Amino acid sequence: MNISRRVLAVGLFIGAAALAQSSPAHHLKSAGSAPSTFQDTFSGGALDQTKWFIDTGQAPGNIAGVNHGTFSAEHVDLSTGMLRLKLTQSVSGALATSSGAEIRSKQLFGYGTYVWVARAASTSDTPRGSGSAVSGTVFDVFSFINDSETEIDFEYQGQSPATLEMTNYSTVSHSQSTSSPVPGADSSFHEYKFVWSEKQIEFYVDGALVSTHTEHIPSGPAAVLINLWGTNSTSFGGLATPGATSYLYVSSFSYNADH
């Protein structure tokens, strides 16, 4: 992830919603034995509270006087038959106000195969409706713990919606990052998979290997997160789009441990 995302990593999980009565993920040290398998199709009409927290409070991209960025529990819903996260933005003078959403797994996960099926953020309020990405948005599916003691990301920025960024961290200052073109990521669903092992992380899109990382490979189990948040920057994420509402759709997530 870009350094602009990193600035607020320490505060990523402060202020948990009523659904999130647990220690913030950047403080978690252990959650017992990691499961060998995990799956959620987000098809039950409501978020499974045995599996997920909803995070609220300050979001990445929050910069005093530039962007007031938060996560809202009201911006998480499953009314479309899958997970939908919403981001709203408004601009008054030089200040943008961005309200996005984030969910976080209750369980920690280690080495293994992680798969999300998702449509990147767009202005479509239905999973398969017309809409496109706008500037001022960032979408992530990733693993994260302890201020990037472990972090592995898939990420899109609104001002470059056809460029998928893949980054892993073993500490805040030790990372590897690559990117790959994914045309139409904001208009159709794609499968995003990474396979994390002791010596490497392989990243796949729709079953095709697009990158292999061998530097700064993390080792500690981490939470799984899905989020959508706003920016107001001439570089990372892009300038806020006044009056825009964006939506992220995720139809499934699964994990299988290496054996």
Sine and cosine of phi, psi and omega as CSV:
sin_phi,cos_phi,sin_psi,cos_psi,sin_omega,cos_omega
0.00,0.00,0.53,-0.85,0.05,-1.00
-0.89,0.45,0.43,-0.90,-0.05,-1.00
-0.86,0.52,-0.46,0.89,0.03,-1.00
-0.89,0.46,-0.55,0.84,0.07,-1.00
-0.94,0.33,-0.57,0.82,-0.09,-1.00
-0.94,0.33,-0.51,0.86,-0.12,-0.99
-0.78,0.63,-0.61,0.79,-0.08,-1.00
-0.93,-0.36,0.36,0.93,-0.02,-1.00
-0.88,0.48,-0.58,0.81,-0.02,-1.00
-0.88,0.48,-0.55,0.83,-0.05,-1.00
-0.98,-0.18,0.27,0.96,-0.15,-0.99
-0.85,0.53,-0.59,0.81,-0.14,-0.99
-0.91,-0.41,0.25,0.97,0.03,-1.00
-0.93,0.36,0.55,-0.84,0.01,-1.00
0.97,0.26,0.98,0.20,0.01,-1.00
-1.00,0.04,0.54,-0.84,0.05,-1.00
-0.96,0.28,0.11,-0.99,0.01,-1.00
-0.86,0.51,-0.45,0.89,0.02,-1.00
-0.98,0.21,-0.15,0.99,-0.15,-0.99
-0.88,-0.48,0.87,0.50,-0.02,-1.00
-1.00,0.08,0.96,0.27,-0.02,-1.00
-0.36,-0.93,0.21,-0.98,0.03,-1.00
-0.90,0.44,0.64,-0.77,0.08,-1.00
-0.85,0.53,0.50,-0.87,-0.13,-0.99
-0.89,0.45,-0.51,0.86,-0.03,-1.00
-0.97,0.25,-0.06,1.00,0.10,-0.99
-0.95,-0.30,-0.22,0.98,-0.07,-1.00
-0.92,0.40,0.72,-0.70,0.05,-1.00
-0.95,-0.32,-0.54,0.84,-0.04,-1.00
-0.35,-0.94,0.54,-0.84,0.10,-0.99
-0.76,-0.66,0.55,0.84,-0.03,-1.00
0.98,0.19,-0.25,-0.97,-0.03,-1.00
-0.92,0.39,0.74,-0.68,0.03,-1.00
-0.93,0.37,0.59,-0.81,0.02,-1.00
-0.94,0.33,0.42,-0.91,0.06,-1.00
-1.00,0.10,-0.42,0.91,0.06,-1.00
-0.59,-0.81,0.41,-0.91,0.03,-1.00
-0.36,-0.93,0.64,-0.76,0.04,-1.00
-0.46,-0.89,0.61,-0.80,0.13,-0.99
-0.56,-0.83,0.82,-0.58,0.05,-1.00
-0.99,-0.15,0.02,1.00,0.07,-1.00
0.80,0.60,0.59,0.81,-0.10,-0.99
-0.95,-0.32,0.15,0.99,-0.09,-1.00
-1.00,0.03,0.00,1.00,0.02,-1.00
1.00,0.00,-0.32,0.95,0.06,-1.00
-0.54,-0.84,0.47,-0.88,-0.02,-1.00
-0.90,0.44,0.72,-0.70,0.00,-1.00
-0.96,0.29,0.96,-0.26,-0.08,-1.00
-0.96,0.27,-0.14,0.99,0.13,-0.99
-0.99,0.16,-0.25,0.97,-0.06,-1.00
-0.93,-0.38,-0.48,0.87,-0.22,-0.98
-0.73,-0.69,0.53,-0.85,0.27,-0.96
-0.98,-0.19,0.42,-0.91,0.25,-0.97
-0.96,-0.29,0.85,-0.52,0.00,-1.00
-1.00,-0.02,0.62,-0.78,0.06,-1.00
-0.74,-0.67,0.03,-1.00,-0.01,-1.00
0.99,-0.12,-0.41,-0.91,-0.10,-0.99
-0.91,0.42,0.68,-0.74,0.01,-1.00
-0.95,-0.32,0.33,-0.94,0.18,-0.98
-0.84,0.54,0.41,-0.91,-0.02,-1.00
1.00,0.07,-0.06,1.00,0.03,-1.00
-0.97,0.25,0.89,-0.46,0.00,-1.00
-0.73,-0.69,0.86,-0.52,-0.06,-1.00
-0.81,0.59,0.78,-0.63,0.03,-1.00
0.98,0.19,-0.09,1.00,-0.05,-1.00
-0.86,-0.50,-0.77,0.64,-0.03,-1.00
-0.51,-0.86,0.88,-0.48,0.10,-0.99
-1.00,-0.03,0.99,-0.15,-0.12,-0.99
-0.95,-0.30,0.77,-0.64,0.00,-1.00
-0.66,-0.75,0.25,-0.97,0.20,-0.98
-0.95,-0.32,0.66,-0.75,-0.01,-1.00
-0.84,-0.54,0.73,-0.68,0.08,-1.00
-0.90,0.44,-0.48,0.88,-0.01,-1.00
-0.94,0.35,-0.22,0.98,-0.02,-1.00
-0.99,-0.12,0.26,0.97,0.10,-0.99
-0.91,-0.41,0.84,-0.54,0.08,-1.00
-0.48,-0.87,0.33,-0.94,0.02,-1.00
-0.83,-0.56,0.46,0.89,-0.09,-1.00
-0.94,0.33,-0.26,0.97,-0.03,-1.00
-0.99,-0.14,0.19,0.98,-0.01,-1.00
1.00,0.04,0.12,0.99,0.03,-1.00
-0.36,-0.93,0.06,-1.00,0.05,-1.00
-0.95,0.31,0.78,-0.63,0.11,-0.99
-0.79,-0.61,0.83,-0.56,0.11,-0.99
-0.95,-0.31,0.62,-0.78,-0.07,-1.00
-0.88,-0.48,0.57,-0.82,0.10,-0.99
-0.77,-0.64,0.82,-0.57,0.10,-0.99
-0.93,-0.38,0.55,-0.84,0.03,-1.00
-0.67,-0.74,0.63,-0.78,0.15,-0.99
-0.67,-0.74,0.37,-0.93,-0.03,-1.00
-0.71,-0.70,0.77,-0.64,0.08,-1.00
-0.77,-0.63,0.94,-0.33,-0.10,-1.00
0.90,0.44,-0.82,-0.57,0.00,-1.00
-1.00,-0.02,-0.11,0.99,-0.10,-0.99
-0.98,-0.19,0.82,-0.57,0.14,-0.99
-0.99,-0.12,0.53,-0.85,0.13,-0.99
-0.87,-0.48,0.86,-0.50,-0.08,-1.00
-0.83,-0.56,0.84,-0.54,0.02,-1.00
-0.86,-0.51,0.94,-0.33,-0.05,-1.00
-0.92,-0.40,-0.49,-0.87,-0.08,-1.00
-0.41,-0.91,0.42,-0.91,0.02,-1.00
-0.43,-0.90,0.67,-0.75,0.20,-0.98
-0.87,-0.49,0.42,-0.91,-0.10,-0.99
-0.61,-0.79,0.70,-0.72,-0.02,-1.00
-0.94,0.35,0.57,-0.82,0.09,-1.00
-0.97,0.25,-0.46,0.89,-0.02,-1.00
-1.00,-0.09,0.50,-0.87,0.15,-0.99
-0.99,-0.12,0.53,-0.85,-0.07,-1.00
-0.78,-0.62,0.58,-0.82,0.00,-1.00
-0.94,-0.35,-0.52,-0.85,0.01,-1.00
-0.79,0.61,0.62,-0.78,0.01,-1.00
0.42,-0.91,-0.26,-0.96,-0.06,-1.00
-0.94,-0.34,0.82,-0.57,-0.04,-1.00
-0.90,-0.43,0.78,-0.62,-0.06,-1.00
-0.71,-0.71,0.81,-0.59,0.14,-0.99
-0.88,-0.48,0.62,-0.79,0.19,-0.98
-0.92,-0.39,0.87,-0.48,-0.18,-0.98
-0.51,-0.86,0.46,-0.89,0.23,-0.97
-0.96,-0.29,0.85,-0.53,-0.03,-1.00
-0.89,0.46,0.30,-0.96,-0.13,-0.99
-0.84,0.54,0.70,-0.71,0.04,-1.00
-0.49,-0.87,0.01,-1.00,0.02,-1.00
-1.00,0.05,0.05,1.00,0.00,-1.00
-0.97,0.25,0.79,-0.61,0.03,-1.00
-1.00,-0.02,0.13,0.99,0.13,-0.99
-0.77,-0.64,0.43,-0.90,-0.12,-0.99
-0.85,0.52,-0.57,0.82,-0.08,-1.00
-0.85,-0.52,0.35,0.94,0.04,-1.00
-0.99,0.17,0.14,-0.99,0.04,-1.00
-0.98,0.22,0.57,-0.82,-0.01,-1.00
0.23,-0.97,0.30,-0.95,-0.04,-1.00
-0.60,-0.80,0.27,-0.96,0.04,-1.00
-0.93,0.36,0.48,-0.88,0.07,-1.00
-0.80,-0.60,0.38,-0.92,0.04,-1.00
-0.89,0.46,0.54,-0.84,0.03,-1.00
1.00,-0.08,0.28,0.96,-0.01,-1.00
-0.81,-0.59,0.54,-0.84,0.12,-0.99
-0.69,-0.72,0.73,-0.68,0.01,-1.00
-0.85,-0.53,0.76,-0.65,0.01,-1.00
-0.74,-0.67,0.64,-0.77,0.35,-0.94
-0.83,-0.56,0.78,-0.63,-0.20,-0.98
-0.21,-0.98,0.16,-0.99,0.17,-0.99
-0.93,-0.36,0.55,-0.83,-0.12,-0.99
-0.35,-0.94,0.64,-0.77,0.11,-0.99
-0.36,-0.93,0.53,-0.85,0.21,-0.98
0.75,0.66,0.83,0.57,0.06,-1.00
0.79,0.61,0.74,0.67,0.08,-1.00
0.96,0.28,0.41,0.91,0.22,-0.98
-0.85,0.52,-0.61,0.80,0.26,-0.96
-0.74,-0.68,0.77,-0.64,0.16,-0.99
-0.42,-0.91,0.74,-0.67,0.04,-1.00
-0.65,-0.76,0.85,-0.52,-0.19,-0.98
-0.85,-0.53,0.59,-0.81,0.47,-0.88
-0.94,-0.33,0.72,-0.70,-0.09,-1.00
-0.50,-0.86,0.62,-0.78,0.15,-0.99
-0.83,-0.56,0.61,-0.79,0.13,-0.99
-0.95,-0.31,0.62,-0.79,-0.09,-1.00
-0.88,0.47,-0.51,0.86,-0.03,-1.00
-0.99,0.14,-0.12,0.99,0.08,-1.00
-0.63,-0.78,0.92,0.40,-0.20,-0.98
-0.94,0.34,-0.19,0.98,0.01,-1.00
-0.98,-0.18,0.17,0.98,0.01,-1.00
-0.91,-0.41,0.92,-0.40,0.05,-1.00
-1.00,0.02,0.79,-0.61,0.05,-1.00
-0.96,-0.27,0.69,-0.72,-0.01,-1.00
-0.80,-0.60,0.82,-0.58,-0.08,-1.00
-0.63,-0.78,0.61,-0.79,0.16,-0.99
-0.78,-0.63,0.55,-0.84,0.02,-1.00
-0.79,-0.61,0.60,-0.80,0.24,-0.97
-0.95,-0.32,-0.34,0.94,0.23,-0.97
-0.48,-0.88,0.15,-0.99,0.00,-1.00
-0.84,0.54,-0.55,0.84,-0.09,-1.00
-0.99,-0.16,0.06,1.00,-0.01,-1.00
-0.80,-0.61,0.93,-0.36,-0.09,-1.00
-0.48,-0.88,0.25,-0.97,0.17,-0.99
-0.72,-0.69,0.66,-0.75,-0.05,-1.00
-0.65,-0.76,0.65,-0.76,0.11,-0.99
-0.65,-0.76,0.15,-0.99,0.04,-1.00
-0.63,-0.77,0.32,-0.95,-0.02,-1.00
-0.51,-0.86,0.63,-0.78,0.06,-1.00
-0.95,0.31,0.69,-0.72,0.11,-0.99
-0.70,-0.72,0.99,0.13,-0.01,-1.00
-0.86,0.51,0.67,-0.74,0.05,-1.00
0.97,0.23,0.30,0.96,0.00,-1.00
-0.88,0.48,-0.47,0.88,-0.02,-1.00
-1.00,0.01,-0.03,1.00,-0.04,-1.00
-0.87,-0.50,-0.11,0.99,-0.02,-1.00
-0.48,-0.88,0.28,-0.96,-0.01,-1.00
-0.99,0.11,0.60,-0.80,0.08,-1.00
-0.69,-0.73,0.41,-0.91,0.08,-1.00
-0.99,-0.10,0.82,-0.58,0.03,-1.00
-0.92,-0.40,0.86,-0.51,-0.08,-1.00
-0.73,-0.69,0.71,-0.71,0.26,-0.97
-0.81,-0.59,0.55,-0.83,0.03,-1.00
-0.90,-0.43,0.93,-0.37,-0.12,-0.99
-0.97,-0.25,0.85,-0.53,0.07,-1.00
-0.76,-0.65,0.00,-1.00,-0.11,-0.99
-0.87,0.49,-0.57,0.82,-0.14,-0.99
-0.94,-0.35,-0.17,0.99,-0.04,-1.00
-0.34,-0.94,0.28,-0.96,0.15,-0.99
-0.78,-0.62,0.83,-0.56,0.05,-1.00
-0.97,-0.22,0.74,-0.67,-0.01,-1.00
-0.93,-0.36,0.74,-0.68,-0.04,-1.00
-0.80,-0.60,0.55,-0.84,0.17,-0.98
-0.79,-0.61,0.85,-0.53,-0.02,-1.00
0.80,0.60,0.63,0.78,0.07,-1.00
1.00,0.08,-0.13,0.99,-0.03,-1.00
-0.99,-0.17,0.75,-0.66,0.05,-1.00
-0.93,0.36,0.83,-0.56,-0.03,-1.00
-0.91,-0.42,-0.29,0.96,0.02,-1.00
-0.24,-0.97,0.53,-0.85,0.11,-0.99
-0.77,-0.64,0.82,-0.57,0.02,-1.00
-0.96,-0.28,0.69,-0.73,0.00,-1.00
-0.80,-0.61,0.03,1.00,-0.03,-1.00
-0.95,-0.31,0.60,-0.80,0.10,-1.00
0.80,0.60,0.73,0.69,0.00,-1.00
-0.97,0.26,0.85,-0.53,0.01,-1.00
-0.96,0.28,0.26,-0.97,-0.04,-1.00
-0.78,-0.63,-0.31,0.95,-0.10,-0.99
-1.00,0.07,0.61,-0.79,0.08,-1.00
-0.85,0.53,0.51,-0.86,-0.09,-1.00
-0.59,-0.81,0.29,-0.96,0.10,-1.00
-0.98,0.22,0.40,-0.92,0.12,-0.99
-0.98,-0.18,0.72,-0.69,-0.01,-1.00
-0.77,-0.63,0.48,-0.88,0.12,-0.99
-0.72,-0.69,0.83,-0.56,-0.02,-1.00
-0.54,-0.84,0.28,-0.96,0.05,-1.00
-0.61,-0.79,0.84,-0.54,-0.10,-1.00
-0.56,-0.83,0.26,-0.97,-0.15,-0.99
-0.96,-0.28,0.43,-0.90,0.05,-1.00
-0.74,-0.67,0.22,-0.98,0.14,-0.99
-0.53,-0.85,0.94,0.33,-0.19,-0.98
-0.70,-0.71,0.56,-0.83,0.08,-1.00
-0.98,0.21,-0.13,0.99,0.01,-1.00
-0.87,-0.49,-1.00,-0.03,-0.11,-0.99
-0.94,0.35,0.81,-0.58,0.04,-1.00
0.99,0.12,-0.56,0.83,0.00,-1.00
0.99,-0.11,0.22,-0.98,0.06,-1.00
-0.93,0.37,0.56,-0.83,0.04,-1.00
-0.86,0.51,0.56,-0.83,0.06,-1.00
-0.98,-0.20,0.94,-0.33,-0.09,-1.00
-0.84,0.54,0.75,-0.66,0.06,-1.00
0.97,0.24,0.08,1.00,-0.07,-1.00
-0.98,0.17,0.58,-0.82,0.19,-0.98
-0.83,-0.56,0.82,-0.57,-0.02,-1.00
-0.88,-0.48,0.42,-0.91,-0.05,-1.00
-0.71,-0.70,0.66,-0.75,0.11,-0.99
-0.92,-0.39,0.71,-0.71,0.01,-1.00
-0.87,-0.49,0.73,-0.68,0.08,-1.00
-0.77,-0.64,0.87,-0.48,-0.06,-1.00
-1.00,-0.05,-0.28,0.96,0.06,-1.00
-0.21,-0.98,0.41,-0.91,0.20,-0.98
-0.65,-0.76,0.65,-0.76,0.07,-1.00
-0.60,-0.80,0.42,-0.91,0.03,-1.00
-0.66,-0.75,0.66,-0.75,0.13,-0.99
-0.70,-0.71,0.80,-0.61,-0.03,-1.00
-0.96,0.28,0.48,-0.88,0.17,-0.99
-0.96,0.29,0.62,-0.79,0.01,-1.00
-0.86,-0.52,0.00,0.00,0.00,0.00
